[in-house]
């Protein structure tokens, strides 16, 4: 019985370590890619709006339906902030925004009120 418990316990520990070490990275990458795709879809929906007022209304609706925090900004000003978002005052200094302005896409993970949060920013040069 002890030998059986040792082999089964070893297998359970091995599978647990595999899941923690290998699959964790894959889950992290999948979450990052999902956020990127979602942000790009939102950007397309916002760009399709005829004017800034409708863009703000669409951003507010996206935040309400998805329960995500959404900022809408041009290269130099925040047009609107909706949902559960951190302070917009330092918006252009946030790592994901700096990355997005340089590369078109930025991603960051940081704590807000003690909870880990994922942040993504998309900059579309065609529309600013």
Secondary structure, DSSP 8 states (H G I E B T S, - for coil): -HHHHHHHHHHHHHHHHHIIIIIHHHHHHHHHHHHHHHHHHHHHHHHTSSSHHHHHHHHHHHHHHH---EEEE-SS-EEEEESS---STTGGGSHHHHHHHHHSEEEEEEEETTEEEEEEEE--TTT-
